[in-house]
Amino acid sequence: MSLRTHFLSSAMRVCAGMLIMAAVAPHGLSKAYAADASAQSQPEPLPLPPSVPTPQDVPYGGTISLKVNATDLPRHILSMQETIPLPANVVEKGGNFTLLYPMWLPGNHSPTGTIDQLGGLKIQAGGKQIPWVRDTVSVSAFHVQVPKGTHQLEVSYQLLTPVSPKEGRVVMTDVMVNVQWSAVSLYPAGYFTRQIQFKPQVVFPAGWSYGTALRADGAQSGNTITFKPVSFNVLEDSPIFSGKYFRKFDLTQDDKVPVTLNVMADRPEDLAATDEQIKAHRELVHQANLLFGSHHYDHYDFLLALTDKLGGIGLEHHQSSENSGPRGYFTHWDKTFAARDLLAHEFTHSWNGKYRRPADLWAANFNTPQRGSGLWVYEGQTQYWGYVLAARAGLMTAPQVEDALAEVAAVYDGRQGRTWRPLIDTTNDPIISQRAPQSWRSWSRSEDYYSEGQLIWLDVDTLIRKLSDNKKSLNDFASTFFGTHNGSFVTSTYQFDDVVQALNAVQPYDWATFLHQRVYDIRDHAPLDGFMRTGTRLVFTEKPSDYITSYSTLRHVTDFLFSLGFSVGKKGVLAEVLWGSPAWQAGVTRDQELVAVNGQAYDADDLKDVITAAKSKDGAPISLLLRDGDSFHTVSITYHGGLRYPHLDGKMDGLAAILAPVGGQPSAADHKE
């Protein structure tokens, strides 16, 4: 039989069988088959495994030593050795002992722990290896069956950090390392992390310097730094920047509380800061102290990486901050100002976010879920003070901040997603999307509580000033709400009603309704009343502001957002397309490559000329040739609005008063590098 004949015969037999079954049970299965199926039991869910031990607010009873080797630069691997003394009840009886890898990280507002990078986990006791089992529900938990009489565990593992940005944030390069303790630590389950003591140690490449809020315990031994014992809460909150090219600048004020700007760079020439530039950073500390009337640290370390190799970061900590900036941060000072609110933002978090924190963002350990309902205060007001303090310190000029606020107002007033999604719901976005790229960000919204929250607090500030005849302002709220218990860095939590009560203590008003309308209600427009009260309004002109020029240069994008409705990144790739814009109406999407405009190869300046020429009502549509993968297609956009860039127009006196330095002159303390 040929292969073809065999297939045909098989097919005919199958068809015949189906005809027979149909004849026996014309309405479904045969009676015998149906009876057999009815006798089969239905599946039932398996019970979940026992839950990970709930944290208790009791001392752990021993100090865990942790050594990190940060010298394997070519392979981007951090290697750890951890010695964990065991509690008396485990020593006496043995049994299950659970170790946790931190997942819910303060400042990230979501379970972003890099558990996927953990490798080579080995647990030993007395020279013998002990097997471990990962929890199948809480996959960041590792169960260890400890033999009776075991006094301590020797644990070793690696962090297989990204070797390129395609895999995640790069934390190791040939000239710098960022050690984040949350990524390199395992800790015992069943305890509040403030009750677990760690003694950390790090080995750096030879000749490197470092900056951290941790303090060394005695003299340095070669390339190894041993730090004083701290609670796991403090350890996790005290990252390290270490680099080959490193400078430290003293920013300490008259109160003698040490503040240091620690800067590392890809190249030594990038560290060439002028006295005036460092004076502005010193003034940032001065202005923050005047604003809050307190501090909640006994020393503070700014950590700043000037790099295009290390992954970008802006993350707050109680006594330090992790920041990255462009290589020309100092050397191209006049062009990089759009990045200079970052240090002011993260410094503000020492008061707003670390000391005062929304109650649902505080947790007993780093594996307990958090909720972000108060992020419009935590991040929104910090975003506001970041701009204000940058201006007061001289890191940015008042006109630069005004231009930045104009851009914020234009973006969020035009964000179409506000028609269906209230601002409060965006506080869930750190968990929902974890900052993954979005196809239609202007429609889905993202973490809008940052910059729209900033506009809300401008609204609050100007209203307080108006109601009080300029006798009170948001400055008073900052000092009374964030300035309590001067010198303490014990977290003080709050809820919505506490914010309302504090505002009423500054200036009586129906703040509950005011805030509820702006945070919880759907609104067609962004809260722009703050501009109106300062005598300004949002307008558009054909010339980009200096801020947009700086911002676009730093991020390598060209902005056509408020005209055609898109921005263009490197190699002509569309970085964003606004929902409802002319480009959106024509079917343009992000990540397409803009190849040609009106038959000519894409050039940013040429496209600007084309948009300008199309202003005439009888002007021809703008033709765009787009590449989408291997496909090319042409779209036609009818648009006559010309180039449009946001600015503020009117009297700037009101904003100038907000952005002006507070108090007297900068500190006269003697500062030495």
C-alpha atoms as one frame of an Amber mdcrd trajectory, in Angstrom:
protein
   0.000   0.000   0.000   1.317   3.404  -0.911   1.641   6.047   1.788  -1.126
   8.062   0.118  -3.460   5.003   0.004  -2.705   4.279   3.682  -3.683   7.815
   4.734  -6.882   7.669   2.708  -7.845   4.319   4.199  -7.145   5.571   7.708
  -9.257   8.631   7.118 -12.127   6.527   5.835 -11.981   4.289   8.928 -12.085
   7.358  11.226 -15.087   8.741   9.356 -16.838   5.396   9.543 -16.252   5.239
  13.297 -17.730   8.697  13.718 -20.821   7.660  11.752 -21.284   4.616  13.981
 -21.004   6.752  17.170 -23.479   9.229  15.783 -25.906   6.422  15.059 -25.598
   5.066  18.600 -25.831   8.478  20.356 -27.167  11.059  17.952 -27.226  13.758
  20.654 -23.708  13.289  22.064 -21.593  10.561  23.610 -22.566   6.925  23.778
 -24.516   5.884  26.880 -21.626   3.759  28.107 -19.138   6.589  27.674 -21.484
   9.067  29.387 -21.987   6.728  32.321 -18.246   6.291  32.699 -17.704  10.066
  32.627 -20.370  10.652  35.268 -18.578   8.284  37.600 -15.343  10.286  37.355
 -14.677  12.517  40.342 -14.263  16.283  39.857 -10.878  17.827  40.610 -10.434
  19.580  43.944  -7.843  22.239  44.766  -4.779  21.192  46.692  -4.296  23.095
  49.942  -1.637  25.770  49.851   1.588  25.056  51.709   1.988  26.488  55.219
   2.464  30.239  55.122   5.835  31.836  55.721   6.238  32.774  59.433   4.554
  36.080  60.265   7.019  38.735  61.443   7.059  39.347  65.194   8.407  42.487
  66.882  11.021  40.663  68.971  14.848  40.688  68.846  16.396  38.088  66.585
  19.017  37.274  69.183  22.226  37.294  67.165  24.178  39.358  64.646  24.359
  38.151  61.050  27.629  38.766  59.251  27.483  39.490  55.520  30.478  39.840
  53.219  30.079  41.086  49.638  32.829  40.665  47.062  32.401  43.391  44.433
  35.581  42.773  42.421  34.325  40.515  39.606  33.797  43.396  37.202  34.244
  41.539  33.862  31.471  39.063  34.676  29.271  41.553  36.569  28.914  39.149
  39.515  28.593  40.036  43.190  29.486  37.133  45.511  28.184  36.868  49.071
  29.048  34.935  52.221  26.607  35.112  55.111  26.972  33.641  58.617  23.623
  33.335  60.366  23.481  32.440  64.077  20.362  30.422  64.832  17.764  31.139
  67.534  17.901  29.019  70.685  14.679  27.134  69.883  16.048  26.096  66.483
  19.363  25.004  68.015  17.537  22.943  70.618  14.961  21.249  68.396  16.106
  21.735  64.799  13.450  21.854  62.096  12.300  24.349  59.518  14.121  27.666
  59.321  13.082  30.110  56.583  15.249  32.662  54.818  13.758  35.491  52.771
  15.077  37.431  49.798  13.788  41.064  49.994  11.064  41.813  47.442   9.001
  44.813  48.613  11.576  47.578  48.524  10.924  51.022  50.050  10.965  53.708
  47.392  10.011  51.245  44.658   6.483  50.842  46.068   6.241  47.360  44.503
   7.739  43.835  44.671  10.773  44.620  42.509  13.392  42.543  44.305  15.825
  40.999  41.818  15.096  37.392  42.824  15.707  36.355  39.201  19.382  37.317
  39.581  20.030  35.134  42.652  22.334  32.218  41.865  24.552  29.539  43.416
  22.694  29.319  46.739  24.505  26.905  49.066  23.774  26.408  52.772  26.153
  24.595  55.116  26.499  23.851  58.821  29.602  22.372  60.381  31.092  21.759
  56.945  28.090  19.730  55.778  25.714  20.909  53.077  22.056  21.302  54.043
  19.432  21.116  51.284  16.966  23.942  50.839  13.512  24.058  49.241  11.982
  27.143  47.665   8.450  27.960  48.758   6.127  27.298  45.815   3.865  30.242
  46.686   6.244  32.811  48.198   9.075  32.101  45.768  11.410  34.508  47.590
  11.327  32.219  50.657  13.780  29.343  51.143  13.021  26.595  53.669  15.953
  24.899  55.411  15.568  21.765  57.545  18.148  22.460  60.235  19.625  19.463
  62.108  19.171  19.538  65.881  22.106  21.123  67.668  23.131  23.370  64.745
  24.256  26.770  66.015  24.795  28.690  62.785  24.400  28.481  59.029  27.064
  29.352  56.477  25.302  30.656  53.379  26.913  31.551  50.053  25.350  32.832
  46.833  25.844  35.251  43.957  23.954  38.105  42.382  24.186  37.651  38.617
  23.760  41.306  37.742  22.870  42.425  34.192  25.773  42.536  31.769  23.850
  44.926  29.497  20.755  47.160  29.727  18.809  44.552  27.743  18.717  42.390
  30.886  17.945  45.078  33.434  19.622  47.885  35.292  23.423  47.648  35.086
  24.996  47.981  38.570  28.616  47.056  37.723  30.911  48.593  35.112  34.678
  48.616  34.674  34.953  51.753  36.835  31.978  51.752  39.231  29.723  49.535
  41.347  26.357  50.151  43.026  25.833  47.757  45.963  22.199  47.649  47.050
  21.856  45.553  50.189  18.313  44.521  49.331  19.755  42.660  46.327  22.593
  40.899  48.140  20.976  39.816  51.428  18.992  36.929  52.833  17.321  37.413
  56.202  15.365  35.213  58.668  11.598  35.100  58.388   9.461  35.649  61.474
  10.936  38.931  62.730  10.466  42.647  62.190  13.515  43.597  60.177  14.295
  46.419  62.601  14.969  43.657  65.156  17.595  41.833  63.053  21.216  42.988
  63.356  23.745  42.721  60.520  27.482  43.324  60.429  28.301  44.129  56.758
  31.622  43.932  54.947  32.528  44.718  51.333  35.584  43.988  49.193  36.122
  46.634  46.491  38.591  46.705  43.593  42.012  48.006  44.611  42.312  51.779
  44.841  38.591  52.522  44.629  36.782  54.997  46.876  33.230  54.698  48.129
  30.300  56.610  49.580  27.517  55.336  51.824  25.464  56.235  54.880  27.094
  53.281  56.646  30.112  54.045  58.792  33.279  51.963  58.856  34.111  49.976
  61.990  37.802  50.720  62.468  40.601  50.992  59.967  40.311  49.716  56.403
  42.086  46.396  55.764  43.382  46.423  52.202  40.426  46.495  49.840  38.022
  45.251  52.523  35.757  47.653  54.403  34.032  46.447  57.557  31.074  48.547
  58.673  29.514  49.028  62.078  26.633  46.667  62.929  23.191  48.038  62.054
  19.628  46.778  61.919  18.528  45.229  58.654  16.208  48.215  58.130  19.192
  50.571  58.244  21.364  48.258  56.149  18.782  47.933  53.379  18.419  51.715
  53.442  22.171  52.384  53.067  23.423  51.514  49.554  27.009  52.018  48.408
  28.481  53.767  45.386  32.097  52.800  44.745  34.275  53.855  41.847  37.711
  54.297  40.381  37.115  58.006  39.752  35.614  59.522  42.881  35.388  62.878
  44.692  33.794  63.948  47.972  32.484  67.457  48.657  31.573  68.698  52.124
  28.105  70.286  52.285  27.910  70.507  56.088  26.025  73.479  57.542  26.501
  75.518  60.702  24.674  72.854  62.713  27.748  70.631  62.184  25.628  67.644
  61.084  27.835  66.048  58.386  26.473  66.153  54.828  28.629  64.887  51.947
  28.236  64.901  48.176  29.883  61.681  46.933  30.432  61.745  43.167  31.789
  58.993  40.932  32.147  59.197  37.157  32.951  57.228  34.034  35.958  59.490
  33.448  38.029  61.636  35.816  37.439  64.822  33.828  33.701  64.558  34.535
  34.433  65.328  38.210  35.664  68.866  37.481  33.162  70.783  39.636  33.570
  74.517  40.216  33.270  76.246  43.576  30.034  77.912  42.450  28.510  74.576
  41.479  29.307  73.039  44.858  28.014  76.187  46.546  24.600  75.528  44.943
  24.584  71.977  46.350  25.571  73.321  49.761  22.733  75.837  49.512  20.328
  72.965  48.807  21.074  71.601  52.276  20.716  75.085  53.767  17.355  75.729
  52.097  15.987  72.297  53.051  16.933  72.890  56.684  15.172  76.263  56.588
  12.082  74.781  54.957  11.600  71.838  57.291  13.120  73.371  60.421  14.608
  70.002  61.288  16.553  67.065  60.013  16.047  63.352  60.502  19.577  62.056
  60.088  22.812  62.301  62.081  24.721  62.430  58.794  23.659  62.431  55.141
  25.419  61.211  51.994  24.347  62.176  48.484  25.486  59.426  46.109  25.806
  60.729  42.542  27.052  58.779  39.513  27.885  60.759  36.371  27.640  58.035
  33.789  26.250  56.670  30.591  27.265  53.105  31.552  25.759  52.476  34.984
  21.986  52.158  34.959  20.055  55.327  35.737  18.627  55.726  39.207  16.954
  58.188  41.548  16.108  56.473  44.821  15.584  57.891  48.273  16.997  56.681
  51.567  16.782  58.117  55.047  20.424  59.169  55.356  21.497  59.026  51.704
  20.199  58.952  48.162  21.157  57.076  45.000  21.250  59.363  41.978  22.650
  59.319  38.468  23.195  62.221  36.129  24.682  62.959  32.732  28.431  62.966
  32.284  28.282  66.713  31.639  26.507  67.426  34.942  29.385  69.731  35.977
  31.276  70.258  32.732  28.217  71.310  30.692  26.404  73.050  33.538  24.446
  75.401  31.272  22.955  72.499  29.285  22.178  69.885  31.964  19.911  71.852
  34.294  16.846  69.751  33.427  18.431  66.950  35.492  19.241  69.073  38.519
  15.992  68.818  40.456  16.791  65.132  41.134  19.060  65.634  44.144  16.598
  68.114  45.640  13.767  65.606  45.123  15.592  62.700  46.746  16.905  64.849
  49.602  13.342  65.958  50.367  12.433  62.295  50.767  14.485  62.152  53.951
  11.590  64.122  55.460   8.724  63.141  53.142   8.748  59.397  52.532  11.377
  58.128  54.938  10.559  59.998  58.173   6.881  60.753  57.416   5.351  57.927
  55.426   1.820  56.872  54.460   0.714  54.196  56.903   0.003  51.626  54.194
   3.551  52.007  52.802   5.132  50.908  56.081   5.624  47.175  56.635   7.243
  44.948  59.244   9.655  43.394  56.757  10.604  43.517  53.091   8.321  40.716
  51.954   5.024  42.108  53.233   2.853  43.741  50.519   2.530  47.513  50.637
  -0.165  49.847  49.324   0.394  53.239  47.792  -2.760  55.261  48.449  -0.726
  58.147  49.882   1.795  58.417  47.060   0.262  61.691  45.843   1.691  63.153
  49.080   4.826  60.995  49.327   5.902  61.568  45.712   3.655  64.430  44.596
   4.682  66.919  47.274   8.295  65.760  47.029   8.185  66.496  43.302   6.925
  69.971  44.161   9.647  70.644  46.722  12.252  69.175  44.368  11.592  71.978
  41.860  11.172  74.656  44.519  14.340  73.752  46.419  16.323  73.450  43.183
  15.376  77.066  42.416  15.959  78.318  45.961  19.401  76.690  46.030  20.469
  77.903  42.594  20.685  74.439  41.037  18.115  75.766  38.559  17.084  79.346
  37.889  13.522  80.477  38.574  12.786  80.861  34.811  14.051  77.310  34.220
  11.704  75.962  36.896   8.835  78.026  35.479   9.459  76.455  32.060   9.561
  73.023  33.665   6.208  73.645  35.373   4.730  74.796  32.057   5.754  71.506
  30.446   4.240  69.536  33.355   0.997  71.499  33.108   0.720  70.920  29.347
   1.433  67.194  29.555  -1.052  66.421  32.314  -3.786  68.783  31.155  -3.725
  67.032  27.792  -3.503  63.491  29.117  -6.620  61.794  27.737  -6.552  58.981
  30.285  -7.819  61.378  32.928 -11.288  61.070  31.373 -11.653  57.518  32.722
  -9.040  56.999  35.408  -8.807  59.094  38.611  -5.411  60.096  39.922  -5.725
  57.902  43.029  -5.838  54.797  40.850  -2.428  55.608  39.395  -0.951  54.986
  42.853  -1.467  51.286  42.043   0.757  51.525  38.969   4.043  50.590  40.656
   2.460  47.188  41.255   0.418  46.990  38.043   3.131  47.809  35.524   6.390
  48.250  37.465   7.428  50.925  34.969   7.300  48.631  31.973   6.958  50.450
  28.632   3.356  51.290  27.682   1.935  51.493  24.190  -0.470  54.309  25.035
   0.718  55.937  28.236  -1.336  59.081  27.686  -4.502  56.968  27.703  -3.700
  54.303  30.270  -1.911  56.830  32.522   1.058  55.756  34.588   2.508  57.035
  37.858   0.784  60.384  37.374   0.674  60.981  41.128   4.229  62.359  40.786
   3.766  65.332  38.493   0.024  65.822  38.688   0.496  65.549  42.433   3.049
  68.332  42.071   0.382  70.521  40.440  -2.021  69.753  43.294   0.513  71.001
  45.844   1.140  74.173  43.823  -2.633  74.598  43.949  -2.590  74.104  47.743
   0.353  76.454  48.259  -1.166  79.310  46.285  -4.557  78.877  47.935  -3.032
  79.036  51.421  -1.200  82.206  50.419  -4.398  83.756  49.034  -6.581  82.836
  52.020  -3.998  84.062  54.538  -3.094  87.290  52.710   0.380  85.809  52.156
   0.952  85.312  55.881   1.041  81.516  55.485   2.142  79.082  52.800   2.950
  75.443  52.182   6.278  76.196  53.861   4.357  76.217  57.147   2.802  72.844
  56.401   6.243  71.421  55.593   7.758  72.552  58.882   4.846  71.393  61.052
   4.082  68.121  59.265   7.610  66.915  58.432   9.579  68.782  61.084   8.398
  66.985  64.208  10.849  65.172  66.518  13.948  66.910  65.203  16.869  64.492
  64.937  14.726  61.359  65.013  14.779  58.893  62.140  12.044  56.664  63.522
   9.353  56.515  60.843   6.187  58.497  61.628   3.159  57.315  59.634   0.077
  59.247  58.526  -3.238  58.883  56.678  -5.489  61.183  54.625  -7.179  62.737
  57.666  -3.798  63.600  59.200  -2.879  65.583  56.071  -6.211  67.419  56.178
  -5.808  68.194  59.881  -2.291  69.560  59.344  -3.457  71.794  56.496  -6.318
  73.127  58.608  -3.861  73.944  61.381  -1.989  76.145  58.904  -5.034  77.663
  57.187  -8.649  76.666  57.922 -10.502  75.513  54.808 -12.476  72.529  53.533
  -9.276  70.723  52.572 -10.912  67.295  52.665 -13.250  68.189  49.796 -10.535
  70.142  47.981  -8.135  67.192  47.992 -10.789  64.567  47.356 -11.932  66.349
  44.203  -8.403  66.471  42.811  -7.223  63.032  43.900 -10.284  60.763  43.840
 -12.583  62.325  41.232 -12.317  62.123  37.464 -11.575  65.605  36.122 -11.376
  66.808  32.526  -8.404  69.052  33.219  -5.312  69.019  35.375  -5.381  71.168
  38.551  -4.031  74.396  37.066  -5.656  76.883  39.457  -2.282  77.382  41.136
  -1.002  79.130  38.027  -4.046  81.373  37.851  -3.520  82.496  41.460   0.082
  83.448  40.697  -1.069  85.583  37.757   0.170  83.217  35.066  -1.481  80.990
  32.475  -0.414  78.175  30.196   0.211  79.232  26.580   1.874  77.681  23.524
   4.371  79.289  21.163   6.427  78.075  18.232   9.701  78.222  20.153  10.712
  75.525  22.655  11.691  76.702  26.118  15.241  76.310  27.339  13.973  73.595
  29.675  12.493  71.536  26.824  15.744  71.945  24.901  17.792  70.736  27.880
  15.383  67.897  28.652  15.282  66.763  25.022  19.061  66.834  24.714  19.580
  64.811  27.875  17.090  62.163  26.764  18.012  62.227  23.073  14.465  62.998
  21.913  12.902  65.667  19.690   9.570  66.968  20.941   6.563  67.264  18.618
   4.108  66.221  21.342   1.952  69.357  21.287   1.788  69.639  17.496   1.681
  66.340  15.600   1.488  64.438  18.884   4.692  62.426  19.098   8.300  62.586
  20.188  11.174  61.097  18.220  14.072  59.287  19.864  17.350  57.914  18.620
  17.536  56.755  14.988  14.125  58.255  14.260  12.192  55.818  16.470   8.951
  57.253  17.855   9.276  57.382  21.624   5.676  58.337  22.417   2.429  58.999
  20.565  -0.341  60.898  22.347  -3.814  59.371  22.391  -6.219  61.501  20.323
  -3.444  63.545  18.670  -3.223  64.117  14.889  -0.623  61.332  14.671  -2.887
  58.983  16.631  -5.795  59.815  14.325  -3.603  58.788  11.393  -2.761  55.411
  12.985   0.792  56.193  14.084   2.119  54.220  17.082   5.225  54.320  19.222
   8.312  52.255  18.319   7.754  52.804  14.614  10.705  54.338  12.784  10.113
  57.658  11.074  11.972  57.137   7.793  10.916  60.082   5.638   8.797  63.249
   5.688   7.174  64.402   2.430   9.476  62.104   0.479  12.710  63.295   2.122
  14.781  61.376   4.663  13.726  62.301   8.205  15.574  65.181   9.787  14.264
  66.875  12.928  14.857  70.407  11.685  13.299  69.602   8.301  10.174  68.268
  10.016   9.916  71.493  12.001  10.053  73.425   8.730   7.363  71.178   7.211
   5.053  71.700  10.219   5.553  75.454   9.971   4.873  75.463   6.215   1.645
  73.494   6.749   0.147  76.245   8.928  -1.743  77.635   5.973  -5.315  76.350
   5.819  -4.754  75.238   2.262  -1.413  73.651   3.118  -0.855  70.096   1.960
  -1.123  67.199   4.439   2.141  66.031   5.995   3.236  62.668   4.621   5.210
  60.346   6.903   6.931  57.157   5.741   7.089  54.772   8.686   8.858  51.488
   9.182   7.166  48.951  11.455   9.453  45.943  11.664   9.899  44.701   8.105
   6.894  46.626   6.806   6.774  50.162   5.435   3.685  52.316   5.143   2.839
  55.948   4.532   0.393  58.011   6.578  -1.015  61.428   5.774  -1.620  63.918
   8.612  -3.746  66.986   8.033  -2.482  69.517  10.542  -2.334  73.314  10.401
  -1.526  74.254  13.996   2.183  74.905  13.557   4.840  74.122  16.126   3.573
  74.299  19.706   5.629  74.376  22.901   4.301  75.201  26.387   5.219  78.362
  28.302   3.808  80.391  31.159   2.550  83.863  30.351   1.632  86.754  32.637
   3.042  88.192  35.824   5.640  85.907  37.381   5.654  87.646  40.778   3.601
  84.924  42.464   5.791  82.088  41.269   8.902  84.143  41.931   7.853  84.489
  45.586   7.474  80.712  45.902  10.816  79.990  44.229  12.817  82.676  46.052
  15.357  81.550  48.697  13.993  81.415  52.243  15.752  83.084  55.168  19.068
  84.856  55.135  22.201  84.219  53.200  23.811  80.802  52.685  25.638  79.280
  55.609  28.957  80.965  56.378  30.516  77.819  57.825  34.033  77.018  56.704
  33.792  74.184  54.154  36.655  72.206  52.812  36.630  69.532  50.144
